Amino acid sequence: MPELLLHYIWLRRAFEVCEQRTTDGRLIKVIDVGVHNLDAGPDFFNAKILIDGMLWAGNVEIHICSSDWYLHKHHNDPAYDNVILHIVKKADKKVYNSKGEAIVQCEIKYPHAEEQLAQLLQDKLSLCNQRLIENPELITEDWKRCLLQDRLKKKTAAIAQLLTLIRNNWEEAFYITLAHNFGFHTNGLPFEMTAKQTPLSYLLKHRDNLFQLEAMLFGQSGLLNDTTATDNYSKSLLNEYKFLQKKFSLRPIEGSMWKLLRMRPQNFPHVRIAQFAQLLHQSEFLFSKIISQKDINLLRQNFAVKASEYWDTHYRFGAQCPKSEKLLGKSSTDLLLINSIVPYQYAYNRAVSNEDAENSAETTLRNISAEKNHIIEQWKILGMKIRNAADSQTFIHLYQNYCQINKCAQCDVGYQIFTMNE
């Protein structure tokens, strides 16, 4: 049995027909399977699972046998310390993370006709693809508008949840969300955790001093420490951080959470953190500036930042590279507009009962270029026209909230296809 099939069983929730329990007998209820990770690290990020009624949030790793955990050396890798559930076909060994903590395991139960299961999963996808190629109009304009509205409302719900945790402080919430999106998916979680560990008010006290902003952010990220500070600049940063750490009683996150493998050097977290520090340095009252601004070019101007001079010749501390300014490019800026600015404008307008919230958000998205990723490329192969960010957000939402989790019956397209074929 290929491990990939277990991935599909988890991803498509084919396990739901069976009761799932941990190897020590506790009942498992899966709230969210998480995001399928195709890069280095655990197989699924940000899953939410109830274990005997207690909510766990974190990552999921999948293997055929428990012993594969050790075969792949995850027990020595801190990147796997946030695994909350180890899904296996056969639990042949207890497993522990790099801290020596036991990992909860589950021998996953599912329909045992494996060939039929694999074929079922593939047949549904193939049939849907074929029908869409033959008739792209199955995805109607009304359905696309509903999907876009649902995506905006889902992002608003996440913002509302964050606001509840930080006493309805819109500026702080926006700062945390913006930090997450500066991680550009791959490093979103550690960037967000760094922001949560570093209150905006502390950074604003030193907003006029870029060096101190960098010191605080790099120190809090866990990427700057006695081991990584190998040149004069990084050593000076570390000394400054130790002063600020004592001043504000700061506690850094684990530096091992950041990913660098299979990443373009200009996207290294060090560069992104330096750019984020520059943004805070040059932008006073950023939230107030963007919340009601509708002009796309003026919005983009707020994010015209470059990392400080040291980073012209470095991607990491002490590692030199050919000289080039580390500017935040247009495509990266547009991703920040799509994932940070538009959701906050929409959420804020709804909060103050602005009836034009949906139209305003949709208009802004239609003036931003469409995203480019593997999800969008697959939709284009099926003949979908994706002309702008409103379209790309629509189709990303359709994939993540219907196709990926096998909610065909709740999808306008799936309902038409599968009811017609019964």
C-alpha positions as MATLAB code, in Angstrom:
seq = 'MPELLLHYIWLRRAFEVCEQRTTDGRLIKVIDVGVHNLDAGPDFFNAKILIDGMLWAGNVEIHICSSDWYLHKHHNDPAYDNVILHIVKKADKKVYNSKGEAIVQCEIKYPHAEEQLAQLLQDKLSLCNQRLIENPELITEDWKRCLLQDRLKKKTAAIAQLLTLIRNNWEEAFYITLAHNFGFHTNGLPFEMTAKQTPLSYLLKHRDNLFQLEAMLFGQSGLLNDTTATDNYSKSLLNEYKFLQKKFSLRPIEGSMWKLLRMRPQNFPHVRIAQFAQLLHQSEFLFSKIISQKDINLLRQNFAVKASEYWDTHYRFGAQCPKSEKLLGKSSTDLLLINSIVPYQYAYNRAVSNEDAENSAETTLRNISAEKNHIIEQWKILGMKIRNAADSQTFIHLYQNYCQINKCAQCDVGYQIFTMNE';
ca = [
       0.000    0.000    0.000;
       1.541    3.366   -0.977;
       1.795    5.996    1.744;
       0.286    8.472   -0.703;
      -3.025    6.601   -0.496;
      -3.108    7.247    3.257;
      -2.590   10.924    2.443;
      -5.636   10.841    0.173;
      -7.711    8.970    2.740;
      -6.897   11.679    5.283;
      -7.255   14.553    2.816;
     -10.589   13.337    1.415;
     -11.847   12.295    4.865;
     -12.577    8.764    3.645;
     -11.881    7.625    7.226;
     -15.097    9.234    8.493;
     -17.170    6.102    7.861;
     -15.206    4.440   10.679;
     -14.688    5.373   14.325;
     -11.137    6.562   14.952;
      -9.294    6.119   18.242;
      -5.766    6.683   19.474;
      -3.617    3.631   20.146;
      -4.421    4.073   23.851;
      -8.165    4.088   23.198;
      -9.156    7.778   23.176;
     -11.890    8.867   20.745;
     -10.760   11.037   17.819;
     -12.964   13.544   15.983;
     -11.318   15.452   13.151;
     -12.466   19.075   12.887;
      -9.963   20.127   10.206;
      -7.518   17.793    8.428;
      -5.156   20.733    7.893;
      -3.283   21.945    4.829;
      -1.478   19.346    2.733;
       2.241   20.167    2.811;
       4.193   19.374   -0.349;
       7.466   20.797    1.023;
       9.798   19.635    3.777;
       8.223   19.060    7.178;
       5.078   17.356    8.499;
       2.518   16.132    5.962;
      -0.376   18.351    7.110;
      -0.152   21.758    8.782;
      -2.637   23.431   11.128;
      -4.984   20.503   11.720;
      -7.653   20.701   14.459;
      -8.546   17.463   16.226;
     -10.701   16.600   19.233;
      -9.162   13.825   21.333;
     -11.593   12.703   24.034;
     -13.280   16.102   23.731;
     -10.103   18.168   24.087;
      -9.171   20.335   21.092;
      -5.628   19.902   19.753;
      -4.205   22.205   17.070;
      -1.003   21.461   15.195;
       0.503   19.237   12.526;
      -0.164   15.668   11.372;
       2.410   13.192   10.084;
       1.470   10.062    8.116;
       3.411    6.804    7.714;
       2.661    3.210    6.870;
       4.358    2.020   10.085;
       5.172    3.921   13.278;
       8.801    2.854   12.948;
       9.071    4.951    9.775;
       9.200    7.945   12.158;
      12.661    6.816   13.194;
      13.625    5.658    9.706;
      13.061    9.231    8.494;
      14.827   10.642   11.593;
      11.902   12.797   12.687;
      12.830   12.092   16.308;
      15.905   14.298   15.800;
      14.143   17.076   13.882;
      12.546   19.962   15.876;
      10.385   20.743   12.831;
       8.271   17.746   13.911;
       7.875   18.825   17.546;
       4.455   20.336   16.819;
       3.011   17.069   15.458;
      -0.185   16.390   17.420;
      -1.129   13.122   15.708;
       0.817   10.374   13.957;
      -1.454    8.564   11.484;
      -0.291    5.049   10.610;
      -1.611    1.856    9.107;
       0.287   -0.188   11.686;
       1.481    1.102   15.060;
       4.541   -1.069   15.596;
       6.416    1.293   17.902;
       5.936    4.227   20.287;
       7.397    7.452   18.901;
       8.858   10.554   20.509;
       9.806   14.024   19.258;
      13.174   15.741   19.664;
      12.145   16.912   23.142;
      11.496   13.355   24.263;
       7.710   13.887   24.320;
       5.471   10.993   23.240;
       3.484   11.555   20.026;
      -0.176   10.521   19.991;
      -0.763    7.802   17.380;
      -3.769    6.438   15.504;
      -4.052    3.268   13.449;
      -6.387    4.780   10.893;
      -9.548    2.816   10.029;
     -11.033    3.061    6.541;
     -12.827    0.886    3.949;
     -10.370   -1.959    3.378;
     -10.977   -2.551   -0.330;
      -7.931   -0.403   -1.060;
      -8.029   -0.654   -4.839;
     -11.699    0.297   -4.902;
     -11.047    3.134   -2.449;
      -8.228    4.537   -4.560;
     -10.341    4.185   -7.707;
     -13.316    5.879   -6.069;
     -11.257    8.888   -5.083;
      -9.725    9.109   -8.547;
     -12.992    8.501  -10.429;
     -14.775   11.395   -8.735;
     -11.951   13.773   -9.552;
     -11.615   12.539  -13.150;
     -15.352   12.745  -13.829;
     -15.546   16.293  -12.504;
     -12.489   17.345  -14.528;
     -13.891   15.813  -17.693;
     -17.264   17.511  -17.347;
     -15.715   20.895  -16.646;
     -13.484   20.633  -19.717;
     -16.580   19.797  -21.788;
     -18.729   22.494  -20.180;
     -16.897   25.236  -18.198;
     -20.261   27.007  -17.723;
     -21.109   24.416  -15.058;
     -19.373   26.894  -12.755;
     -21.891   29.703  -13.026;
     -21.282   33.371  -12.272;
     -23.747   33.135   -9.366;
     -21.819   30.187   -7.884;
     -18.521   32.028   -8.287;
     -19.905   35.091   -6.530;
     -21.173   32.923   -3.661;
     -17.747   31.299   -3.368;
     -15.983   34.674   -3.238;
     -18.384   35.970   -0.604;
     -17.869   32.788    1.435;
     -14.100   33.240    1.248;
     -14.322   36.830    2.465;
     -16.666   35.799    5.296;
     -14.340   32.960    6.304;
     -11.409   35.383    6.493;
     -13.585   37.811    8.457;
     -14.392   35.050   10.963;
     -10.651   34.443   11.468;
     -10.101   38.170   12.029;
     -12.994   38.291   14.516;
     -11.502   35.360   16.416;
      -8.139   37.124   16.581;
      -9.762   40.376   17.717;
     -11.462   38.503   20.562;
      -8.086   37.279   21.786;
      -6.481   40.742   21.771;
      -9.295   42.873   23.197;
     -10.601   44.182   19.890;
      -7.353   45.950   18.981;
      -7.614   46.308   15.182;
      -4.048   47.596   14.720;
      -2.553   44.689   16.680;
      -4.717   42.161   14.825;
      -3.712   43.619   11.464;
      -0.032   43.523   12.469;
      -0.292   39.816   13.377;
      -2.143   38.927   10.168;
       0.283   40.953    8.059;
       3.206   39.187    9.723;
       1.632   35.804    8.943;
       1.251   36.754    5.288;
       4.838   38.040    5.124;
       5.697   34.353    5.596;
       4.075   33.742    2.195;
       2.492   30.392    3.142;
       5.692   28.411    3.715;
       6.732   30.418    6.783;
       3.379   31.896    7.741;
       3.105   30.095   11.081;
       6.542   31.017   12.528;
       6.138   34.599   11.294;
       2.754   34.846   13.022;
       4.147   33.313   16.211;
       7.007   35.816   16.170;
       4.488   38.669   15.937;
       2.352   37.262   18.755;
       5.463   36.993   20.942;
       6.434   40.585   20.074;
       3.623   43.052   20.861;
       3.275   45.865   18.354;
       3.492   48.444   21.153;
       7.068   47.319   21.926;
       8.099   47.716   18.295;
       6.432   51.115   17.984;
       8.509   52.421   20.901;
      11.556   51.881   18.665;
       9.946   52.573   15.272;
      12.417   55.362   14.469;
      15.402   53.020   14.862;
      15.534   50.386   12.103;
      18.474   48.569   13.705;
      16.524   48.062   16.933;
      13.457   46.870   15.027;
      15.586   44.307   13.211;
      17.262   43.234   16.449;
      13.925   42.679   18.179;
      12.294   40.809   15.287;
      15.302   38.642   14.446;
      15.874   37.831   18.110;
      12.221   36.939   18.639;
      12.217   34.772   15.503;
      14.823   32.455   17.015;
      16.984   32.884   13.903;
      19.437   35.161   15.740;
      21.381   33.521   18.543;
      24.927   32.843   19.755;
      25.367   30.140   17.096;
      24.049   32.038   14.054;
      25.605   35.430   14.874;
      28.877   34.917   13.006;
      29.806   38.380   11.652;
      30.029   41.887   13.062;
      26.549   42.909   11.944;
      24.736   39.891   13.373;
      26.769   40.028   16.593;
      25.803   43.684   17.022;
      22.177   42.765   16.374;
      22.367   40.017   18.981;
      23.836   42.356   21.596;
      21.064   44.854   20.919;
      18.441   42.112   21.117;
      19.726   40.921   24.495;
      19.298   44.472   25.796;
      15.751   44.716   24.398;
      14.920   41.201   25.562;
      15.761   42.156   29.124;
      13.941   45.495   28.824;
      10.654   43.935   27.648;
      11.019   40.406   29.159;
      10.846   38.901   25.672;
      10.822   35.206   24.856;
      11.785   34.041   21.325;
      10.144   31.226   19.363;
      12.026   28.121   18.234;
      14.234   29.000   15.247;
      13.855   25.446   13.898;
      10.270   26.232   12.872;
      11.451   28.267    9.883;
      11.817   26.550    6.493;
      14.596   27.214    3.976;
      14.664   24.005    1.927;
      13.568   24.243   -1.715;
      13.116   27.999   -1.313;
      14.479   30.773   -3.503;
      17.072   32.751   -1.540;
      15.163   36.029   -1.986;
      12.282   34.382   -0.097;
      14.437   33.287    2.849;
      12.839   34.257    6.174;
      15.823   36.462    7.024;
      15.094   38.670    4.010;
      11.365   38.774    4.745;
      11.947   39.722    8.391;
      14.304   42.524    7.312;
      11.654   43.790    4.863;
       8.980   43.592    7.564;
      11.193   45.623    9.901;
      11.604   48.237    7.159;
       7.836   48.386    6.675;
       7.273   49.083   10.372;
      10.103   51.641   10.304;
       8.706   53.680    7.428;
       4.966   53.292    8.073;
       3.357   55.209   10.889;
      -0.342   54.419   11.471;
      -0.328   51.846    8.653;
      -3.739   50.418    9.560;
      -5.360   53.853    9.396;
      -3.741   54.495    6.013;
      -4.987   51.328    4.346;
      -8.391   50.718    5.923;
     -10.375   53.064    3.673;
      -7.966   53.436    0.767;
      -9.407   52.126   -2.536;
      -6.698   53.231   -4.971;
      -4.619   50.126   -5.729;
      -1.494   52.081   -6.634;
      -1.616   54.055   -3.386;
      -2.088   50.826   -1.445;
       0.933   49.315   -3.184;
       3.039   52.367   -2.324;
       2.681   51.541    1.377;
       4.552   48.288    0.724;
       7.368   49.677   -1.407;
      10.070   48.473    0.977;
      13.571   47.051    0.722;
      15.652   45.245    3.289;
      18.484   47.222    4.913;
      21.913   47.506    3.277;
      23.416   44.421    4.932;
      20.912   42.258    3.077;
      22.046   43.581   -0.311;
      24.876   41.062   -0.038;
      23.334   38.437    2.277;
      20.423   36.006    2.380;
      21.315   34.688    5.841;
      23.580   35.854    8.649;
      27.210   35.498    7.603;
      26.394   33.969    4.188;
      27.368   36.383    1.414;
      25.784   36.536   -2.043;
      26.144   38.698   -5.171;
      24.947   42.235   -4.518;
      21.271   42.925   -5.198;
      18.715   45.074   -3.439;
      16.130   42.954   -1.607;
      12.994   44.779   -2.714;
       9.501   43.532   -1.984;
       8.291   42.820   -5.527;
       4.904   43.579   -7.093;
       3.709   39.964   -6.980;
       4.575   39.732   -3.275;
       2.892   43.083   -2.617;
      -0.237   41.921   -4.423;
      -0.364   38.786   -2.276;
      -0.279   41.006    0.808;
      -3.108   43.113   -0.622;
      -5.179   39.994   -1.357;
      -4.594   38.223    1.944;
      -4.224   41.112    4.399;
      -5.558   44.438    3.114;
      -8.771   43.344    1.380;
      -9.911   41.026    4.232;
      -9.337   43.763    6.825;
     -11.094   46.393    4.744;
     -14.010   43.996    4.287;
     -14.122   42.985    7.974;
     -13.858   46.585    9.186;
     -16.544   47.822    6.788;
     -18.874   45.084    8.015;
     -18.053   45.948   11.626;
     -19.103   49.575   11.068;
     -22.185   48.484    9.060;
     -20.945   49.705    5.689;
     -23.412   48.134    3.232;
     -20.913   48.452    0.387;
     -18.401   46.058    2.017;
     -18.846   43.173   -0.433;
     -18.895   45.289   -3.603;
     -15.880   47.287   -2.447;
     -13.823   44.166   -1.698;
     -14.791   42.528   -4.973;
     -13.926   45.671   -6.946;
     -10.486   45.870   -5.291;
      -9.762   42.206   -6.013;
     -10.754   42.662   -9.661;
      -8.073   45.352   -9.940;
      -5.310   43.034   -8.683;
      -3.572   40.432  -10.824;
      -4.544   36.784  -10.325;
      -2.365   34.653   -8.057;
      -0.002   32.114   -9.567;
       0.204   28.748   -7.834;
      -0.363   25.050   -8.489;
      -4.083   25.284   -7.637;
      -4.681   28.035  -10.195;
      -2.642   26.207  -12.830;
      -4.847   23.125  -12.447;
      -7.991   25.186  -12.934;
      -6.509   26.777  -16.041;
      -5.817   23.315  -17.456;
      -9.550   22.656  -17.084;
     -10.252   25.753  -19.189;
     -11.260   28.144  -16.427;
     -10.714   31.846  -17.145;
      -8.848   33.384  -14.228;
      -8.334   37.028  -15.050;
      -7.789   38.706  -11.681;
      -7.524   38.129   -7.928;
     -11.302   37.887   -7.515;
     -11.239   34.890   -9.856;
      -8.173   33.294   -8.300;
      -9.581   33.671   -4.754;
     -12.840   32.117   -5.957;
     -11.177   29.042   -7.424;
      -8.763   28.606   -4.511;
     -11.785   28.624   -2.182;
     -13.628   26.093   -4.365;
     -10.639   23.739   -4.324;
      -9.811   24.034   -0.619;
     -13.355   23.957    0.748;
     -15.047   21.547   -1.661;
     -12.733   19.572   -3.975;
      -9.966   18.926   -1.459;
     -12.256   17.684    1.304;
     -14.652   15.747   -0.942;
     -17.719   17.971   -0.376;
     -19.096   17.193   -3.836;
     -22.723   17.099   -2.660;
     -22.456   20.674   -1.330;
     -20.826   21.981   -4.531;
     -23.061   23.284   -7.335;
     -20.868   21.551   -9.907;
     -20.484   18.273   -8.024;
     -24.199   18.088   -7.298;
     -25.050   18.480  -10.979;
     -22.461   15.949  -12.116;
     -23.007   13.186   -9.573;
     -26.806   13.400   -9.387;
     -26.939   13.215  -13.185;
     -24.810   10.059  -13.119;
     -26.720    8.113  -10.458;
];
